[in-house]
Amino acid sequence: MSFAQFRADLKRSVDRRRLYARINALPDSTVRDELLAIALRHEDDHR
């Protein structure tokens, strides 16, 4: 694995954690649940 690929993977994982942290910071609601479902579905599609 090249350094550039390692760095891209690291940035992607940091961005993913930041996204989930922002979603989890929202108050409990159906919107939050739907955002979480969309994020998980998108993540599963790109694996």
PDB file of N, CA, C and O in Angstrom:
ATOM      1  N   MET A   1       0.855  -1.179   0.000  1.00  0.00           N
ATOM      2  CA  MET A   1       0.000   0.000   0.000  1.00  0.00           C
ATOM      3  C   MET A   1       0.893   1.232   0.000  1.00  0.00           C
ATOM      4  O   MET A   1       1.817   1.355   0.805  1.00  0.00           O
ATOM      5  N   SER A   2       0.602   2.119  -0.901  1.00  0.00           N
ATOM      6  CA  SER A   2       1.385   3.337  -0.975  1.00  0.00           C
ATOM      7  C   SER A   2       0.983   4.298   0.148  1.00  0.00           C
ATOM      8  O   SER A   2      -0.071   4.166   0.769  1.00  0.00           O
ATOM      9  N   PHE A   3       1.844   5.237   0.372  1.00  0.00           N
ATOM     10  CA  PHE A   3       1.560   6.232   1.398  1.00  0.00           C
ATOM     11  C   PHE A   3       0.320   7.043   1.036  1.00  0.00           C
ATOM     12  O   PHE A   3      -0.481   7.382   1.907  1.00  0.00           O
ATOM     13  N   ALA A   4       0.163   7.352  -0.246  1.00  0.00           N
ATOM     14  CA  ALA A   4      -1.009   8.129  -0.684  1.00  0.00           C
ATOM     15  C   ALA A   4      -2.296   7.358  -0.414  1.00  0.00           C
ATOM     16  O   ALA A   4      -3.287   7.945   0.021  1.00  0.00           O
ATOM     17  N   GLN A   5      -2.293   6.054  -0.665  1.00  0.00           N
ATOM     18  CA  GLN A   5      -3.475   5.234  -0.412  1.00  0.00           C
ATOM     19  C   GLN A   5      -3.765   5.160   1.084  1.00  0.00           C
ATOM     20  O   GLN A   5      -4.921   5.247   1.499  1.00  0.00           O
ATOM     21  N   PHE A   6      -2.721   5.001   1.894  1.00  0.00           N
ATOM     22  CA  PHE A   6      -2.879   4.981   3.350  1.00  0.00           C
ATOM     23  C   PHE A   6      -3.485   6.289   3.842  1.00  0.00           C
ATOM     24  O   PHE A   6      -4.389   6.294   4.677  1.00  0.00           O
ATOM     25  N   ARG A   7      -2.979   7.385   3.316  1.00  0.00           N
ATOM     26  CA  ARG A   7      -3.488   8.693   3.731  1.00  0.00           C
ATOM     27  C   ARG A   7      -4.947   8.879   3.319  1.00  0.00           C
ATOM     28  O   ARG A   7      -5.734   9.434   4.086  1.00  0.00           O
ATOM     29  N   ALA A   8      -5.320   8.426   2.124  1.00  0.00           N
ATOM     30  CA  ALA A   8      -6.700   8.523   1.655  1.00  0.00           C
ATOM     31  C   ALA A   8      -7.625   7.681   2.529  1.00  0.00           C
ATOM     32  O   ALA A   8      -8.723   8.118   2.873  1.00  0.00           O
ATOM     33  N   ASP A   9      -7.186   6.479   2.890  1.00  0.00           N
ATOM     34  CA  ASP A   9      -7.984   5.616   3.768  1.00  0.00           C
ATOM     35  C   ASP A   9      -8.161   6.243   5.143  1.00  0.00           C
ATOM     36  O   ASP A   9      -9.244   6.182   5.724  1.00  0.00           O
ATOM     37  N   LEU A  10      -7.105   6.841   5.658  1.00  0.00           N
ATOM     38  CA  LEU A  10      -7.164   7.491   6.966  1.00  0.00           C
ATOM     39  C   LEU A  10      -8.126   8.673   6.936  1.00  0.00           C
ATOM     40  O   LEU A  10      -8.931   8.845   7.851  1.00  0.00           O
ATOM     41  N   LYS A  11      -8.046   9.486   5.889  1.00  0.00           N
ATOM     42  CA  LYS A  11      -8.949  10.635   5.765  1.00  0.00           C
ATOM     43  C   LYS A  11     -10.396  10.159   5.672  1.00  0.00           C
ATOM     44  O   LYS A  11     -11.280  10.753   6.288  1.00  0.00           O
ATOM     45  N   ARG A  12     -10.646   9.104   4.915  1.00  0.00           N
ATOM     46  CA  ARG A  12     -12.000   8.574   4.772  1.00  0.00           C
ATOM     47  C   ARG A  12     -12.539   8.092   6.116  1.00  0.00           C
ATOM     48  O   ARG A  12     -13.704   8.328   6.436  1.00  0.00           O
ATOM     49  N   SER A  13     -11.700   7.417   6.906  1.00  0.00           N
ATOM     50  CA  SER A  13     -12.166   6.925   8.202  1.00  0.00           C
ATOM     51  C   SER A  13     -12.422   8.076   9.181  1.00  0.00           C
ATOM     52  O   SER A  13     -13.366   8.018   9.969  1.00  0.00           O
ATOM     53  N   VAL A  14     -11.599   9.109   9.136  1.00  0.00           N
ATOM     54  CA  VAL A  14     -11.818  10.279   9.994  1.00  0.00           C
ATOM     55  C   VAL A  14     -13.108  10.987   9.592  1.00  0.00           C
ATOM     56  O   VAL A  14     -13.896  11.393  10.446  1.00  0.00           O
ATOM     57  N   ASP A  15     -13.315  11.131   8.273  1.00  0.00           N
ATOM     58  CA  ASP A  15     -14.549  11.766   7.794  1.00  0.00           C
ATOM     59  C   ASP A  15     -15.773  10.961   8.205  1.00  0.00           C
ATOM     60  O   ASP A  15     -16.796  11.530   8.586  1.00  0.00           O
ATOM     61  N   ARG A  16     -15.669   9.627   8.128  1.00  0.00           N
ATOM     62  CA  ARG A  16     -16.790   8.765   8.515  1.00  0.00           C
ATOM     63  C   ARG A  16     -17.102   8.923   9.996  1.00  0.00           C
ATOM     64  O   ARG A  16     -18.268   9.043  10.371  1.00  0.00           O
ATOM     65  N   ARG A  17     -16.077   8.926  10.843  1.00  0.00           N
ATOM     66  CA  ARG A  17     -16.309   9.113  12.286  1.00  0.00           C
ATOM     67  C   ARG A  17     -16.905  10.470  12.581  1.00  0.00           C
ATOM     68  O   ARG A  17     -17.767  10.594  13.452  1.00  0.00           O
ATOM     69  N   ARG A  18     -16.456  11.494  11.866  1.00  0.00           N
ATOM     70  CA  ARG A  18     -16.996  12.845  12.061  1.00  0.00           C
ATOM     71  C   ARG A  18     -18.469  12.896  11.664  1.00  0.00           C
ATOM     72  O   ARG A  18     -19.279  13.521  12.349  1.00  0.00           O
ATOM     73  N   LEU A  19     -18.816  12.235  10.553  1.00  0.00           N
ATOM     74  CA  LEU A  19     -20.208  12.196  10.110  1.00  0.00           C
ATOM     75  C   LEU A  19     -21.087  11.528  11.158  1.00  0.00           C
ATOM     76  O   LEU A  19     -22.131  12.067  11.525  1.00  0.00           O
ATOM     77  N   TYR A  20     -20.673  10.358  11.643  1.00  0.00           N
ATOM     78  CA  TYR A  20     -21.484   9.656  12.643  1.00  0.00           C
ATOM     79  C   TYR A  20     -21.564  10.435  13.950  1.00  0.00           C
ATOM     80  O   TYR A  20     -22.595  10.398  14.623  1.00  0.00           O
ATOM     81  N   ALA A  21     -20.510  11.131  14.319  1.00  0.00           N
ATOM     82  CA  ALA A  21     -20.547  11.956  15.535  1.00  0.00           C
ATOM     83  C   ALA A  21     -21.554  13.094  15.381  1.00  0.00           C
ATOM     84  O   ALA A  21     -22.285  13.417  16.318  1.00  0.00           O
ATOM     85  N   ARG A  22     -21.586  13.704  14.186  1.00  0.00           N
ATOM     86  CA  ARG A  22     -22.549  14.789  13.956  1.00  0.00           C
ATOM     87  C   ARG A  22     -23.976  14.265  13.976  1.00  0.00           C
ATOM     88  O   ARG A  22     -24.866  14.912  14.529  1.00  0.00           O
ATOM     89  N   ILE A  23     -24.202  13.098  13.378  1.00  0.00           N
ATOM     90  CA  ILE A  23     -25.544  12.511  13.387  1.00  0.00           C
ATOM     91  C   ILE A  23     -25.949  12.163  14.820  1.00  0.00           C
ATOM     92  O   ILE A  23     -27.075  12.447  15.227  1.00  0.00           O
ATOM     93  N   ASN A  24     -25.056  11.562  15.576  1.00  0.00           N
ATOM     94  CA  ASN A  24     -25.373  11.160  16.943  1.00  0.00           C
ATOM     95  C   ASN A  24     -25.571  12.350  17.873  1.00  0.00           C
ATOM     96  O   ASN A  24     -26.211  12.218  18.916  1.00  0.00           O
ATOM     97  N   ALA A  25     -25.032  13.507  17.510  1.00  0.00           N
ATOM     98  CA  ALA A  25     -25.203  14.698  18.337  1.00  0.00           C
ATOM     99  C   ALA A  25     -26.593  15.307  18.180  1.00  0.00           C
ATOM    100  O   ALA A  25     -27.005  16.131  18.997  1.00  0.00           O
ATOM    101  N   LEU A  26     -27.316  14.909  17.139  1.00  0.00           N
ATOM    102  CA  LEU A  26     -28.671  15.425  16.941  1.00  0.00           C
ATOM    103  C   LEU A  26     -29.590  14.879  18.024  1.00  0.00           C
ATOM    104  O   LEU A  26     -29.360  13.790  18.550  1.00  0.00           O
ATOM    105  N   PRO A  27     -30.624  15.631  18.353  1.00  0.00           N
ATOM    106  CA  PRO A  27     -31.598  15.105  19.328  1.00  0.00           C
ATOM    107  C   PRO A  27     -32.324  13.889  18.743  1.00  0.00           C
ATOM    108  O   PRO A  27     -32.459  13.771  17.526  1.00  0.00           O
ATOM    109  N   ASP A  28     -32.784  12.997  19.604  1.00  0.00           N
ATOM    110  CA  ASP A  28     -33.495  11.813  19.151  1.00  0.00           C
ATOM    111  C   ASP A  28     -34.710  12.212  18.325  1.00  0.00           C
ATOM    112  O   ASP A  28     -35.548  12.999  18.764  1.00  0.00           O
ATOM    113  N   SER A  29     -34.788  11.665  17.144  1.00  0.00           N
ATOM    114  CA  SER A  29     -35.924  11.949  16.273  1.00  0.00           C
ATOM    115  C   SER A  29     -35.901  10.974  15.111  1.00  0.00           C
ATOM    116  O   SER A  29     -34.934  10.234  14.923  1.00  0.00           O
ATOM    117  N   THR A  30     -36.959  10.979  14.347  1.00  0.00           N
ATOM    118  CA  THR A  30     -36.991  10.123  13.165  1.00  0.00           C
ATOM    119  C   THR A  30     -36.020  10.627  12.107  1.00  0.00           C
ATOM    120  O   THR A  30     -35.498   9.836  11.322  1.00  0.00           O
ATOM    121  N   VAL A  31     -35.770  11.940  12.076  1.00  0.00           N
ATOM    122  CA  VAL A  31     -34.803  12.489  11.124  1.00  0.00           C
ATOM    123  C   VAL A  31     -33.415  11.936  11.413  1.00  0.00           C
ATOM    124  O   VAL A  31     -32.695  11.539  10.497  1.00  0.00           O
ATOM    125  N   ARG A  32     -33.042  11.911  12.688  1.00  0.00           N
ATOM    126  CA  ARG A  32     -31.742  11.360  13.072  1.00  0.00           C
ATOM    127  C   ARG A  32     -31.648   9.891  12.676  1.00  0.00           C
ATOM    128  O   ARG A  32     -30.633   9.454  12.133  1.00  0.00           O
ATOM    129  N   ASP A  33     -32.698   9.138  12.946  1.00  0.00           N
ATOM    130  CA  ASP A  33     -32.705   7.717  12.590  1.00  0.00           C
ATOM    131  C   ASP A  33     -32.592   7.523  11.084  1.00  0.00           C
ATOM    132  O   ASP A  33     -31.904   6.613  10.622  1.00  0.00           O
ATOM    133  N   GLU A  34     -33.261   8.368  10.325  1.00  0.00           N
ATOM    134  CA  GLU A  34     -33.208   8.258   8.864  1.00  0.00           C
ATOM    135  C   GLU A  34     -31.825   8.628   8.342  1.00  0.00           C
ATOM    136  O   GLU A  34     -31.315   7.966   7.438  1.00  0.00           O
ATOM    137  N   LEU A  35     -31.211   9.668   8.892  1.00  0.00           N
ATOM    138  CA  LEU A  35     -29.848  10.035   8.493  1.00  0.00           C
ATOM    139  C   LEU A  35     -28.870   8.902   8.786  1.00  0.00           C
ATOM    140  O   LEU A  35     -27.988   8.611   7.978  1.00  0.00           O
ATOM    141  N   LEU A  36     -29.027   8.275   9.928  1.00  0.00           N
ATOM    142  CA  LEU A  36     -28.168   7.154  10.287  1.00  0.00           C
ATOM    143  C   LEU A  36     -28.368   5.997   9.321  1.00  0.00           C
ATOM    144  O   LEU A  36     -27.395   5.375   8.895  1.00  0.00           O
ATOM    145  N   ALA A  37     -29.602   5.700   8.971  1.00  0.00           N
ATOM    146  CA  ALA A  37     -29.889   4.621   8.021  1.00  0.00           C
ATOM    147  C   ALA A  37     -29.296   4.931   6.647  1.00  0.00           C
ATOM    148  O   ALA A  37     -28.748   4.045   5.991  1.00  0.00           O
ATOM    149  N   ILE A  38     -29.403   6.181   6.214  1.00  0.00           N
ATOM    150  CA  ILE A  38     -28.838   6.574   4.920  1.00  0.00           C
ATOM    151  C   ILE A  38     -27.319   6.425   4.936  1.00  0.00           C
ATOM    152  O   ILE A  38     -26.739   5.902   3.985  1.00  0.00           O
ATOM    153  N   ALA A  39     -26.677   6.876   6.000  1.00  0.00           N
ATOM    154  CA  ALA A  39     -25.221   6.782   6.101  1.00  0.00           C
ATOM    155  C   ALA A  39     -24.767   5.320   6.090  1.00  0.00           C
ATOM    156  O   ALA A  39     -23.794   4.976   5.419  1.00  0.00           O
ATOM    157  N   LEU A  40     -25.464   4.472   6.825  1.00  0.00           N
ATOM    158  CA  LEU A  40     -25.104   3.052   6.847  1.00  0.00           C
ATOM    159  C   LEU A  40     -25.325   2.396   5.492  1.00  0.00           C
ATOM    160  O   LEU A  40     -24.508   1.587   5.052  1.00  0.00           O
ATOM    161  N   ARG A  41     -26.419   2.737   4.831  1.00  0.00           N
ATOM    162  CA  ARG A  41     -26.704   2.181   3.517  1.00  0.00           C
ATOM    163  C   ARG A  41     -25.653   2.610   2.511  1.00  0.00           C
ATOM    164  O   ARG A  41     -25.203   1.800   1.699  1.00  0.00           O
ATOM    165  N   HIS A  42     -25.253   3.882   2.554  1.00  0.00           N
ATOM    166  CA  HIS A  42     -24.214   4.400   1.655  1.00  0.00           C
ATOM    167  C   HIS A  42     -22.885   3.692   1.920  1.00  0.00           C
ATOM    168  O   HIS A  42     -22.169   3.335   0.984  1.00  0.00           O
ATOM    169  N   GLU A  43     -22.560   3.492   3.187  1.00  0.00           N
ATOM    170  CA  GLU A  43     -21.310   2.826   3.543  1.00  0.00           C
ATOM    171  C   GLU A  43     -21.306   1.384   3.034  1.00  0.00           C
ATOM    172  O   GLU A  43     -20.290   0.912   2.523  1.00  0.00           O
ATOM    173  N   ASP A  44     -22.431   0.686   3.169  1.00  0.00           N
ATOM    174  CA  ASP A  44     -22.523  -0.691   2.696  1.00  0.00           C
ATOM    175  C   ASP A  44     -22.403  -0.778   1.177  1.00  0.00           C
ATOM    176  O   ASP A  44     -21.834  -1.736   0.654  1.00  0.00           O
ATOM    177  N   ASP A  45     -22.935   0.217   0.465  1.00  0.00           N
ATOM    178  CA  ASP A  45     -22.862   0.224  -0.997  1.00  0.00           C
ATOM    179  C   ASP A  45     -21.445   0.422  -1.513  1.00  0.00           C
ATOM    180  O   ASP A  45     -21.119  -0.001  -2.622  1.00  0.00           O
ATOM    181  N   HIS A  46     -20.602   1.068  -0.710  1.00  0.00           N
ATOM    182  CA  HIS A  46     -19.242   1.390  -1.161  1.00  0.00           C
ATOM    183  C   HIS A  46     -18.179   0.482  -0.563  1.00  0.00           C
ATOM    184  O   HIS A  46     -16.996   0.821  -0.593  1.00  0.00           O
ATOM    185  N   ARG A  47     -18.559  -0.624  -0.042  1.00  0.00           N
ATOM    186  CA  ARG A  47     -17.565  -1.584   0.478  1.00  0.00           C
ATOM    187  C   ARG A  47     -17.293  -2.654  -0.518  1.00  0.00           C
ATOM    188  O   ARG A  47     -16.488  -3.548  -0.260  1.00  0.00           O
TER     189      ARG A  47
END
